[in-house]
Amino acid sequence: MLLEVKNLDVSYGTRKTVEGVDLELERGEILSIVGESGSGKTTVIRAIMGCLPGAGRVSGGDIVYEGRSLLGNTPAQWREMRGTAMSMIFQDSGAMLNPIRTIGSQFCDYIRAHTPEKSAADAKAQAEEMLARMFLPNVENVMRSFPFELSGGMRQRVGIAMAMTFSPRLLLADEPTSALDVTTQAQIIRQIVDVRNEYNAAVIIVTHNLGVASYMSNKIIVMKGGRVVESGPREQVLFRPRDEYTKTLLAAVPVIGGEPYYERAE
């Protein structure tokens, strides 16, 4: 088992915002966490990544990665793991980039932070190779560009390229398509699936889009109010939901000339 989250509680001060979350993930699997805003989806993956903001802390349960609990990680151990063993694609990768530095300078610094023995030329070549793998046109121009000179879809591709530079075994994606147009959303989702296929990485994607979850997931977790209300294989959650909240979410998916997910034949 690559990742096990066991009865996870997350608190901010004395307020518990996530309670009793369980999940398991093997390499090559894609898990979607869906639910309304404020349901605790992003909190779960931030806890896994060890980057809860402010006073956030894991107040109960355990997070086990390749058989080892992550809760005892030192800051140095977290720095070593992030970007290598596990990596994250943020909701708006452009917002995570320094607006007054070029893509190339930031990408090269990122590579050399993890592999300081690399020369600047080798880091540049690796950055260009990763950008090309994400099908970014005119890689040299992208390297010279500032974040605001790229479209939203191109910035997301930069974020994916940086996240996959060291072939992490676990990729966490926080609403990676929510700020994009429908065509670009489809391209980004296909690229995340391609990344899974190429690197045999496990993926957890946080999304409010059940269409995205339906397309790419092996497993789906539905959250509401900080708790998991339903979980299981994709087919079970989409076509045989047990919880009324899940049925409500599925009924809200726009349908043209058809029935809600859970009323359709598989």
MIDOSE-1310 file (N, C-alpha, C; in nm, 2 decimals, decimal comma, always signed):
residues 266
mlle	+0,08/-0,12/+0,00/+0,00/+0,00/+0,00/+0,09/+0,13/+0,00; +0,06/+0,22/-0,09/+0,14/+0,34/-0,10/+0,10/+0,43/+0,01; -0,03/+0,46/+0,02/-0,07/+0,56/+0,12/-0,19/+0,51/+0,20; -0,19/+0,52/+0,33/-0,31/+0,49/+0,41/-0,33/+0,61/+0,50
vknl	-0,45/+0,66/+0,50/-0,50/+0,77/+0,59/-0,60/+0,70/+0,68; -0,57/+0,70/+0,81/-0,64/+0,63/+0,91/-0,71/+0,72/+1,01; -0,84/+0,73/+1,00/-0,92/+0,80/+1,10/-0,87/+0,94/+1,13; -0,84/+1,01/+1,02/-0,77/+1,14/+1,03/-0,87/+1,25/+1,08
dvsy	-0,82/+1,32/+1,18/-0,88/+1,44/+1,23/-0,78/+1,56/+1,21; -0,84/+1,67/+1,17/-0,76/+1,79/+1,15/-0,83/+1,91/+1,23; -0,75/+1,98/+1,31/-0,81/+2,09/+1,39/-0,74/+2,22/+1,37; -0,81/+2,33/+1,38/-0,75/+2,46/+1,39/-0,78/+2,52/+1,53
gtrk	-0,68/+2,52/+1,61/-0,70/+2,55/+1,75/-0,79/+2,44/+1,81; -0,90/+2,48/+1,87/-0,99/+2,38/+1,93/-1,10/+2,33/+1,84; -1,10/+2,39/+1,72/-1,21/+2,36/+1,63/-1,17/+2,25/+1,53; -1,24/+2,14/+1,53/-1,21/+2,02/+1,45/-1,28/+2,05/+1,31
tveg	-1,21/+2,05/+1,20/-1,26/+2,08/+1,07/-1,27/+1,96/+0,99; -1,19/+1,85/+1,01/-1,20/+1,73/+0,94/-1,20/+1,62/+1,05; -1,29/+1,52/+1,03/-1,30/+1,42/+1,13/-1,32/+1,28/+1,07; -1,23/+1,18/+1,12/-1,25/+1,04/+1,09/-1,24/+1,00/+0,94
vdle	-1,14/+1,07/+0,87/-1,13/+1,04/+0,73/-1,04/+0,92/+0,71; -1,08/+0,82/+0,63/-1,00/+0,70/+0,59/-0,99/+0,69/+0,44; -0,87/+0,66/+0,40/-0,85/+0,63/+0,25/-0,73/+0,55/+0,23; -0,73/+0,47/+0,12/-0,62/+0,39/+0,09/-0,59/+0,41/-0,06
lerg	-0,46/+0,40/-0,10/-0,42/+0,43/-0,24/-0,30/+0,35/-0,27; -0,31/+0,28/-0,39/-0,20/+0,20/-0,44/-0,14/+0,28/-0,56; -0,01/+0,25/-0,59/+0,05/+0,32/-0,71/-0,04/+0,29/-0,83; -0,05/+0,39/-0,92/-0,13/+0,38/-1,04/-0,28/+0,41/-1,02
eils	-0,32/+0,42/-0,90/-0,47/+0,45/-0,88/-0,49/+0,60/-0,88; -0,61/+0,64/-0,92/-0,65/+0,78/-0,91/-0,78/+0,78/-0,82; -0,77/+0,87/-0,72/-0,88/+0,89/-0,62/-0,92/+1,03/-0,63; -1,05/+1,05/-0,65/-1,11/+1,18/-0,65/-1,18/+1,21/-0,52
ivge	-1,16/+1,33/-0,46/-1,23/+1,37/-0,34/-1,33/+1,48/-0,38; -1,46/+1,46/-0,37/-1,55/+1,56/-0,42/-1,64/+1,60/-0,30; -1,70/+1,72/-0,32/-1,79/+1,77/-0,22/-1,80/+1,92/-0,24; -1,89/+1,98/-0,16/-1,91/+2,13/-0,17/-1,79/+2,20/-0,11
sgsg	-1,79/+2,33/-0,14/-1,69/+2,42/-0,08/-1,70/+2,41/+0,07; -1,58/+2,40/+0,14/-1,58/+2,40/+0,29/-1,60/+2,26/+0,34; -1,60/+2,16/+0,26/-1,63/+2,02/+0,31/-1,50/+1,96/+0,36; -1,39/+2,02/+0,34/-1,26/+1,96/+0,40/-1,18/+1,89/+0,30
kttv	-1,21/+1,90/+0,17/-1,13/+1,83/+0,07/-0,99/+1,87/+0,07; -0,96/+2,00/+0,05/-0,83/+2,05/+0,04/-0,75/+2,03/+0,18; -0,82/+2,04/+0,29/-0,76/+2,02/+0,42/-0,70/+1,88/+0,42; -0,77/+1,78/+0,37/-0,72/+1,64/+0,37/-0,58/+1,63/+0,30
irai	-0,58/+1,68/+0,17/-0,46/+1,67/+0,10/-0,34/+1,75/+0,15; -0,38/+1,87/+0,21/-0,27/+1,95/+0,27/-0,22/+1,88/+0,40; -0,30/+1,81/+0,47/-0,25/+1,73/+0,58/-0,15/+1,62/+0,53; -0,19/+1,55/+0,42/-0,11/+1,45/+0,37/+0,03/+1,51/+0,32
mgcl	+0,03/+1,63/+0,27/+0,15/+1,69/+0,22/+0,23/+1,76/+0,33; +0,17/+1,77/+0,45/+0,23/+1,83/+0,57/+0,24/+1,98/+0,55; +0,14/+2,04/+0,49/+0,15/+2,19/+0,47/+0,02/+2,25/+0,51; -0,04/+2,21/+0,62/-0,16/+2,28/+0,67/-0,12/+2,42/+0,71
pgag	-0,21/+2,52/+0,67/-0,18/+2,66/+0,70/-0,20/+2,70/+0,84; -0,14/+2,80/+0,89/-0,16/+2,86/+1,02/-0,15/+2,77/+1,13; -0,26/+2,76/+1,21/-0,26/+2,68/+1,33/-0,31/+2,54/+1,31; -0,33/+2,51/+1,18/-0,38/+2,37/+1,14/-0,29/+2,26/+1,19
rvsg	-0,35/+2,15/+1,24/-0,27/+2,04/+1,28/-0,35/+1,91/+1,27; -0,28/+1,80/+1,26/-0,34/+1,67/+1,27/-0,36/+1,64/+1,41; -0,49/+1,63/+1,45/-0,52/+1,61/+1,59/-0,57/+1,47/+1,63; -0,57/+1,38/+1,53/-0,61/+1,25/+1,55/-0,58/+1,16/+1,43
gdiv	-0,56/+1,03/+1,45/-0,54/+0,94/+1,34/-0,40/+0,94/+1,29; -0,38/+0,89/+1,17/-0,24/+0,87/+1,12/-0,24/+0,88/+0,97; -0,13/+0,92/+0,92/-0,10/+0,92/+0,77/+0,02/+0,84/+0,75; +0,00/+0,73/+0,68/+0,11/+0,63/+0,66/+0,15/+0,62/+0,51
yegr	+0,28/+0,65/+0,48/+0,33/+0,65/+0,34/+0,43/+0,54/+0,33; +0,41/+0,45/+0,24/+0,50/+0,33/+0,22/+0,54/+0,27/+0,36; +0,44/+0,25/+0,44/+0,46/+0,18/+0,57/+0,51/+0,26/+0,68; +0,53/+0,39/+0,66/+0,59/+0,48/+0,76/+0,50/+0,60/+0,79
sllg	+0,47/+0,62/+0,92/+0,39/+0,74/+0,96/+0,46/+0,87/+0,93; +0,39/+0,96/+0,87/+0,44/+1,09/+0,83/+0,43/+1,19/+0,95; +0,36/+1,16/+1,05/+0,33/+1,25/+1,15/+0,45/+1,29/+1,24; +0,55/+1,20/+1,24/+0,67/+1,24/+1,31/+0,78/+1,30/+1,22
ntpa	+0,75/+1,34/+1,10/+0,85/+1,40/+1,01/+0,90/+1,53/+1,07; +1,03/+1,54/+1,06/+1,09/+1,67/+1,09/+1,08/+1,77/+0,97; +1,10/+1,90/+0,99/+1,10/+1,99/+0,88/+1,19/+1,95/+0,77; +1,31/+1,90/+0,80/+1,41/+1,85/+0,70/+1,35/+1,73/+0,62
qwre	+1,29/+1,64/+0,69/+1,23/+1,52/+0,62/+1,12/+1,56/+0,53; +1,03/+1,66/+0,57/+0,93/+1,71/+0,48/+0,99/+1,78/+0,36; +1,09/+1,86/+0,38/+1,16/+1,92/+0,26/+1,21/+1,82/+0,16; +1,26/+1,71/+0,22/+1,32/+1,61/+0,13/+1,21/+1,53/+0,05
mrgt	+1,10/+1,51/+0,12/+0,99/+1,44/+0,05/+0,91/+1,52/-0,05; +0,89/+1,65/-0,02/+0,80/+1,73/-0,11/+0,88/+1,76/-0,24; +0,81/+1,73/-0,35/+0,87/+1,75/-0,48/+0,94/+1,62/-0,53; +0,97/+1,53/-0,44/+1,03/+1,41/-0,48/+0,94/+1,29/-0,46
amsm	+0,92/+1,25/-0,34/+0,83/+1,14/-0,31/+0,69/+1,17/-0,34; +0,65/+1,30/-0,30/+0,51/+1,34/-0,33/+0,52/+1,49/-0,38; +0,42/+1,52/-0,46/+0,42/+1,66/-0,51/+0,28/+1,71/-0,53; +0,26/+1,84/-0,54/+0,12/+1,90/-0,55/+0,11/+1,99/-0,67
ifqd	-0,01/+1,98/-0,73/-0,05/+2,08/-0,83/-0,15/+2,17/-0,77; -0,13/+2,30/-0,77/-0,22/+2,39/-0,70/-0,33/+2,43/-0,79; -0,44/+2,49/-0,73/-0,56/+2,53/-0,80/-0,52/+2,63/-0,91; -0,44/+2,72/-0,88/-0,39/+2,82/-0,98/-0,24/+2,83/-0,97
sgam	-0,18/+2,75/-1,06/-0,03/+2,74/-1,05/+0,03/+2,88/-1,07; -0,04/+2,97/-1,15/+0,02/+3,10/-1,17/+0,03/+3,18/-1,05; -0,06/+3,16/-0,95/-0,06/+3,23/-0,82/+0,05/+3,18/-0,74; +0,10/+3,06/-0,76/+0,21/+3,01/-0,68/+0,35/+3,05/-0,74
lnpi	+0,35/+3,10/-0,86/+0,48/+3,14/-0,92/+0,51/+3,29/-0,89; +0,64/+3,32/-0,88/+0,68/+3,46/-0,85/+0,65/+3,54/-0,97; +0,57/+3,65/-0,97/+0,53/+3,72/-1,09/+0,65/+3,80/-1,15; +0,75/+3,83/-1,07/+0,86/+3,91/-1,12/+0,99/+3,83/-1,16
rtig	+0,97/+3,70/-1,17/+1,08/+3,61/-1,21/+1,03/+3,53/-1,33; +1,12/+3,50/-1,42/+1,08/+3,42/-1,54/+1,06/+3,28/-1,50; +0,98/+3,21/-1,58/+0,95/+3,06/-1,56/+1,09/+2,99/-1,55; +1,18/+3,02/-1,64/+1,30/+2,94/-1,64/+1,38/+2,96/-1,52
sqfc	+1,39/+3,08/-1,46/+1,47/+3,10/-1,34/+1,41/+3,03/-1,22; +1,28/+3,03/-1,21/+1,21/+2,96/-1,10/+1,22/+2,81/-1,12; +1,21/+2,76/-1,24/+1,21/+2,62/-1,26/+1,35/+2,57/-1,23; +1,45/+2,64/-1,28/+1,59/+2,59/-1,25/+1,63/+2,60/-1,10
dyir	+1,58/+2,70/-1,03/+1,61/+2,71/-0,89/+1,54/+2,59/-0,82; +1,42/+2,56/-0,86/+1,35/+2,44/-0,80/+1,43/+2,31/-0,82; +1,48/+2,29/-0,94/+1,55/+2,17/-0,97/+1,68/+2,17/-0,88; +1,75/+2,28/-0,88/+1,88/+2,28/-0,81/+1,86/+2,28/-0,65
ahtp	+1,75/+2,32/-0,61/+1,72/+2,31/-0,46/+1,71/+2,16/-0,42; +1,66/+2,07/-0,51/+1,65/+1,93/-0,48/+1,78/+1,85/-0,52; +1,85/+1,90/-0,62/+1,97/+1,84/-0,67/+2,08/+1,95/-0,68; +2,14/+1,99/-0,57/+2,23/+2,10/-0,58/+2,36/+2,07/-0,65
eksa	+2,38/+1,94/-0,68/+2,50/+1,90/-0,75/+2,49/+1,93/-0,90; +2,37/+1,96/-0,95/+2,35/+1,99/-1,09/+2,40/+2,12/-1,13; +2,45/+2,13/-1,25/+2,50/+2,26/-1,30/+2,37/+2,34/-1,35; +2,39/+2,47/-1,37/+2,28/+2,55/-1,42/+2,24/+2,51/-1,56
adak	+2,34/+2,47/-1,64/+2,30/+2,42/-1,77/+2,22/+2,29/-1,77; +2,26/+2,20/-1,68/+2,19/+2,07/-1,67/+2,04/+2,10/-1,62; +2,03/+2,19/-1,52/+1,90/+2,22/-1,47/+1,81/+2,28/-1,57; +1,87/+2,37/-1,66/+1,79/+2,43/-1,77/+1,75/+2,33/-1,87
aqae	+1,84/+2,23/-1,90/+1,80/+2,13/-1,99/+1,69/+2,04/-1,94; +1,69/+2,01/-1,81/+1,59/+1,93/-1,75/+1,46/+2,00/-1,74; +1,46/+2,13/-1,71/+1,34/+2,21/-1,71/+1,27/+2,21/-1,85; +1,35/+2,23/-1,95/+1,30/+2,24/-2,09/+1,24/+2,10/-2,13
emla	+1,31/+2,00/-2,09/+1,26/+1,86/-2,12/+1,12/+1,84/-2,06; +1,11/+1,88/-1,93/+0,98/+1,86/-1,86/+0,87/+1,95/-1,92; +0,90/+2,07/-1,96/+0,80/+2,16/-2,03/+0,76/+2,10/-2,16; +0,85/+2,04/-2,23/+0,82/+1,98/-2,36/+0,73/+1,86/-2,34
rmfl	+0,75/+1,78/-2,23/+0,67/+1,67/-2,21/+0,52/+1,70/-2,18; +0,50/+1,83/-2,14/+0,37/+1,88/-2,11/+0,31/+1,94/-2,24; +0,37/+1,92/-2,35/+0,33/+1,97/-2,48/+0,31/+2,12/-2,49; +0,40/+2,19/-2,41/+0,40/+2,34/-2,42/+0,47/+2,38/-2,55
pnve	+0,41/+2,47/-2,63/+0,48/+2,51/-2,75/+0,59/+2,61/-2,73; +0,70/+2,60/-2,81/+0,81/+2,70/-2,80/+0,86/+2,71/-2,66; +0,92/+2,60/-2,61/+0,97/+2,59/-2,48/+1,07/+2,70/-2,44; +1,15/+2,73/-2,53/+1,25/+2,84/-2,51/+1,18/+2,97/-2,47
nvmr	+1,07/+3,00/-2,54/+1,00/+3,12/-2,51/+0,93/+3,11/-2,38; +0,88/+3,00/-2,34/+0,81/+2,98/-2,21/+0,92/+3,00/-2,10; +1,04/+2,95/-2,12/+1,14/+2,97/-2,02/+1,17/+3,11/-2,00; +1,16/+3,19/-2,10/+1,20/+3,34/-2,09/+1,08/+3,42/-2,04
sfpf	+0,96/+3,36/-2,04/+0,84/+3,43/-2,01/+0,82/+3,45/-1,86; +0,75/+3,56/-1,82/+0,70/+3,58/-1,69/+0,56/+3,51/-1,68; +0,52/+3,47/-1,56/+0,39/+3,40/-1,54/+0,27/+3,48/-1,61; +0,27/+3,61/-1,60/+0,15/+3,68/-1,65/+0,15/+3,68/-1,80
elsg	+0,26/+3,64/-1,86/+0,26/+3,63/-2,01/+0,21/+3,50/-2,06; +0,17/+3,41/-1,98/+0,12/+3,28/-2,02/-0,03/+3,27/-1,99; -0,10/+3,19/-2,07/-0,24/+3,17/-2,04/-0,26/+3,08/-1,92; -0,38/+3,07/-1,87/-0,41/+2,99/-1,75/-0,37/+2,85/-1,77
gmrq	-0,40/+2,79/-1,89/-0,37/+2,66/-1,92/-0,22/+2,63/-1,93; -0,15/+2,73/-1,98/+0,00/+2,71/-1,99/+0,06/+2,72/-1,85; +0,01/+2,80/-1,77/+0,06/+2,81/-1,63/+0,03/+2,67/-1,56; -0,08/+2,62/-1,58/-0,11/+2,49/-1,52/-0,02/+2,38/-1,57
rvgi	+0,01/+2,38/-1,70/+0,11/+2,29/-1,75/+0,25/+2,31/-1,69; +0,29/+2,43/-1,67/+0,41/+2,46/-1,60/+0,41/+2,40/-1,46; +0,29/+2,41/-1,39/+0,28/+2,36/-1,25/+0,29/+2,21/-1,26; +0,23/+2,14/-1,35/+0,24/+1,99/-1,37/+0,38/+1,95/-1,40
amam	+0,44/+2,03/-1,49/+0,58/+1,99/-1,52/+0,67/+2,00/-1,40; +0,66/+2,11/-1,32/+0,74/+2,12/-1,20/+0,71/+2,01/-1,10; +0,58/+1,98/-1,09/+0,54/+1,87/-0,99/+0,59/+1,74/-1,03; +0,61/+1,71/-1,16/+0,65/+1,58/-1,20/+0,80/+1,57/-1,23
tfsp	+0,88/+1,67/-1,20/+1,02/+1,67/-1,24/+1,10/+1,56/-1,18; +1,07/+1,52/-1,05/+1,14/+1,41/-0,99/+1,06/+1,28/-0,97; +0,97/+1,27/-1,07/+0,88/+1,14/-1,08/+0,83/+1,10/-0,94; +0,75/+1,19/-0,87/+0,70/+1,15/-0,74/+0,60/+1,03/-0,75
rlll	+0,60/+0,95/-0,65/+0,51/+0,84/-0,65/+0,37/+0,87/-0,61; +0,35/+0,99/-0,55/+0,21/+1,04/-0,52/+0,20/+1,19/-0,57; +0,09/+1,21/-0,64/+0,06/+1,34/-0,70/-0,07/+1,39/-0,64; -0,07/+1,51/-0,57/-0,19/+1,56/-0,51/-0,23/+1,69/-0,60
adep	-0,35/+1,69/-0,64/-0,40/+1,80/-0,73/-0,52/+1,86/-0,67; -0,50/+1,99/-0,64/-0,61/+2,07/-0,57/-0,69/+2,15/-0,67; -0,80/+2,10/-0,71/-0,89/+2,18/-0,81/-0,81/+2,23/-0,93; -0,73/+2,14/-1,00/-0,64/+2,19/-1,10/-0,70/+2,25/-1,22
tsal	-0,83/+2,23/-1,24/-0,90/+2,28/-1,36/-1,01/+2,38/-1,33; -1,03/+2,42/-1,21/-1,15/+2,50/-1,18/-1,15/+2,64/-1,24; -1,03/+2,70/-1,27/-1,02/+2,83/-1,32/-1,00/+2,84/-1,47; -1,02/+2,72/-1,54/-0,99/+2,71/-1,68/-1,12/+2,69/-1,76
dvtt	-1,11/+2,72/-1,89/-1,22/+2,70/-1,98/-1,24/+2,55/-2,00; -1,35/+2,51/-2,06/-1,38/+2,37/-2,07/-1,28/+2,29/-2,15; -1,24/+2,35/-2,27/-1,14/+2,28/-2,35/-1,01/+2,26/-2,28; -0,96/+2,37/-2,22/-0,84/+2,36/-2,14/-0,85/+2,26/-2,03
qaqi	-0,96/+2,26/-1,96/-0,99/+2,16/-1,85/-0,96/+2,02/-1,90; -1,02/+1,99/-2,02/-1,01/+1,85/-2,08/-0,86/+1,82/-2,11; -0,79/+1,92/-2,16/-0,65/+1,90/-2,19/-0,57/+1,87/-2,06; -0,59/+1,94/-1,96/-0,52/+1,93/-1,83/-0,55/+1,79/-1,77
irqi	-0,68/+1,75/-1,77/-0,72/+1,62/-1,71/-0,65/+1,51/-1,79; -0,65/+1,52/-1,92/-0,58/+1,41/-2,00/-0,44/+1,41/-1,97; -0,37/+1,52/-1,94/-0,23/+1,52/-1,91/-0,20/+1,46/-1,78; -0,29/+1,48/-1,68/-0,27/+1,42/-1,55/-0,29/+1,27/-1,56
vdvr	-0,38/+1,22/-1,64/-0,40/+1,08/-1,66/-0,27/+1,02/-1,73; -0,22/+1,10/-1,83/-0,10/+1,06/-1,90/+0,02/+1,05/-1,81; +0,03/+1,14/-1,71/+0,13/+1,14/-1,61/+0,12/+1,02/-1,53; +0,00/+0,98/-1,49/-0,02/+0,86/-1,41/+0,03/+0,74/-1,49
neyn	-0,01/+0,73/-1,62/+0,03/+0,62/-1,70/+0,18/+0,61/-1,72; +0,24/+0,72/-1,74/+0,39/+0,72/-1,77/+0,47/+0,69/-1,65; +0,43/+0,75/-1,53/+0,52/+0,73/-1,41/+0,46/+0,63/-1,31; +0,35/+0,57/-1,34/+0,28/+0,48/-1,25/+0,26/+0,55/-1,11
aavi	+0,23/+0,68/-1,12/+0,21/+0,75/-0,99/+0,06/+0,73/-0,94; +0,05/+0,74/-0,81/-0,09/+0,75/-0,76/-0,13/+0,90/-0,75; -0,26/+0,92/-0,78/-0,31/+1,06/-0,79/-0,43/+1,08/-0,69; -0,43/+1,18/-0,62/-0,55/+1,23/-0,55/-0,59/+1,36/-0,60
ivth	-0,70/+1,37/-0,66/-0,75/+1,50/-0,71/-0,87/+1,55/-0,64; -0,86/+1,67/-0,59/-0,97/+1,74/-0,52/-1,05/+1,81/-0,63; -1,18/+1,79/-0,64/-1,26/+1,85/-0,74/-1,41/+1,86/-0,69; -1,48/+1,97/-0,74/-1,62/+1,97/-0,72/-1,69/+1,92/-0,85
nlgv	-1,61/+1,88/-0,95/-1,67/+1,85/-1,08/-1,68/+1,70/-1,09; -1,81/+1,65/-1,08/-1,83/+1,50/-1,09/-1,80/+1,45/-1,22; -1,80/+1,53/-1,33/-1,76/+1,48/-1,46/-1,62/+1,45/-1,46; -1,53/+1,53/-1,40/-1,39/+1,50/-1,39/-1,37/+1,38/-1,31
asym	-1,43/+1,36/-1,20/-1,42/+1,24/-1,11/-1,46/+1,12/-1,19; -1,57/+1,13/-1,26/-1,62/+1,01/-1,34/-1,52/+0,97/-1,45; -1,46/+1,07/-1,51/-1,37/+1,04/-1,63/-1,24/+0,97/-1,58; -1,18/+1,02/-1,47/-1,05/+0,98/-1,44/-1,03/+0,89/-1,32
snki	-1,13/+0,87/-1,24/-1,10/+0,80/-1,11/-1,12/+0,65/-1,11; -1,04/+0,59/-1,03/-1,07/+0,45/-0,99/-1,16/+0,44/-0,86; -1,13/+0,54/-0,77/-1,21/+0,55/-0,65/-1,26/+0,69/-0,63; -1,37/+0,71/-0,56/-1,43/+0,84/-0,53/-1,46/+0,84/-0,38
ivmk	-1,43/+0,96/-0,32/-1,47/+0,99/-0,18/-1,56/+1,11/-0,19; -1,67/+1,11/-0,12/-1,76/+1,22/-0,11/-1,75/+1,28/+0,03; -1,73/+1,41/+0,04/-1,72/+1,47/+0,18/-1,82/+1,58/+0,20; -1,87/+1,59/+0,32/-1,96/+1,70/+0,36/-1,94/+1,73/+0,50
ggrv	-1,92/+1,86/+0,53/-1,90/+1,90/+0,67/-1,78/+1,84/+0,74; -1,68/+1,81/+0,67/-1,55/+1,76/+0,73/-1,55/+1,61/+0,74; -1,66/+1,54/+0,70/-1,66/+1,40/+0,71/-1,68/+1,33/+0,58; -1,64/+1,21/+0,57/-1,67/+1,13/+0,45/-1,81/+1,07/+0,46
vesg	-1,89/+1,10/+0,37/-2,03/+1,04/+0,37/-2,05/+0,92/+0,28; -1,95/+0,91/+0,18/-1,96/+0,79/+0,09/-1,82/+0,78/+0,03; -1,78/+0,65/+0,01/-1,66/+0,62/-0,05/-1,67/+0,48/-0,12; -1,59/+0,46/-0,22/-1,59/+0,33/-0,29/-1,54/+0,34/-0,43
preq	-1,54/+0,23/-0,50/-1,50/+0,23/-0,64/-1,59/+0,33/-0,72; -1,54/+0,38/-0,83/-1,61/+0,47/-0,91/-1,75/+0,43/-0,95; -1,76/+0,31/-0,99/-1,89/+0,26/-1,04/-2,00/+0,25/-0,93; -1,95/+0,22/-0,81/-2,04/+0,21/-0,70/-2,09/+0,35/-0,66
vlfr	-2,00/+0,44/-0,64/-2,04/+0,58/-0,60/-2,13/+0,65/-0,70; -2,10/+0,63/-0,83/-2,17/+0,70/-0,94/-2,30/+0,64/-0,97; -2,31/+0,50/-0,96/-2,43/+0,43/-1,01/-2,51/+0,37/-0,90; -2,45/+0,35/-0,79/-2,52/+0,29/-0,68/-2,50/+0,36/-0,55
prde	-2,52/+0,49/-0,55/-2,49/+0,57/-0,43/-2,58/+0,53/-0,31; -2,53/+0,54/-0,19/-2,61/+0,50/-0,07/-2,66/+0,63/+0,00; -2,57/+0,73/+0,00/-2,60/+0,85/+0,08/-2,68/+0,95/+0,00; -2,78/+1,01/+0,07/-2,87/+1,11/+0,01/-2,79/+1,23/-0,05
ytkt	-2,69/+1,27/+0,02/-2,61/+1,38/-0,02/-2,54/+1,35/-0,15; -2,49/+1,23/-0,17/-2,42/+1,19/-0,29/-2,53/+1,19/-0,41; -2,65/+1,14/-0,38/-2,75/+1,14/-0,48/-2,79/+1,29/-0,52; -2,78/+1,38/-0,42/-2,81/+1,52/-0,45/-2,70/+1,58/-0,54
llaa	-2,58/+1,55/-0,51/-2,47/+1,59/-0,60/-2,48/+1,54/-0,74; -2,51/+1,41/-0,75/-2,52/+1,35/-0,88/-2,64/+1,41/-0,96; -2,75/+1,43/-0,89/-2,87/+1,49/-0,96/-2,85/+1,63/-1,01; -2,75/+1,70/-0,95/-2,72/+1,84/-0,99/-2,63/+1,84/-1,11
vpvi	-2,57/+1,73/-1,16/-2,49/+1,73/-1,28/-2,58/+1,75/-1,40; -2,54/+1,85/-1,48/-2,62/+1,88/-1,60/-2,63/+1,76/-1,69; -2,75/+1,73/-1,73/-2,78/+1,61/-1,82/-2,87/+1,66/-1,93; -2,82/+1,62/-2,05/-2,90/+1,65/-2,17/-2,96/+1,52/-2,22
ggep	-3,09/+1,52/-2,21/-3,17/+1,40/-2,26/-3,13/+1,27/-2,19; -3,11/+1,27/-2,06/-3,08/+1,15/-1,99/-3,12/+1,15/-1,85; -3,08/+1,05/-1,78/-3,12/+1,04/-1,64/-3,00/+1,08/-1,55; -3,03/+1,11/-1,42/-2,91/+1,13/-1,33/-2,83/+1,01/-1,33
yyer	-2,70/+1,03/-1,29/-2,60/+0,92/-1,29/-2,65/+0,79/-1,22; -2,71/+0,81/-1,10/-2,75/+0,69/-1,03/-2,87/+0,62/-1,08; -2,94/+0,68/-1,18/-3,05/+0,61/-1,24/-3,02/+0,56/-1,38; -2,90/+0,57/-1,42/-2,86/+0,52/-1,55/-2,81/+0,38/-1,54
ae	-2,82/+0,30/-1,65/-2,76/+0,17/-1,66/-2,61/+0,19/-1,67; -2,53/+0,10/-1,61/-2,39/+0,11/-1,62/-2,34/+0,07/-1,76
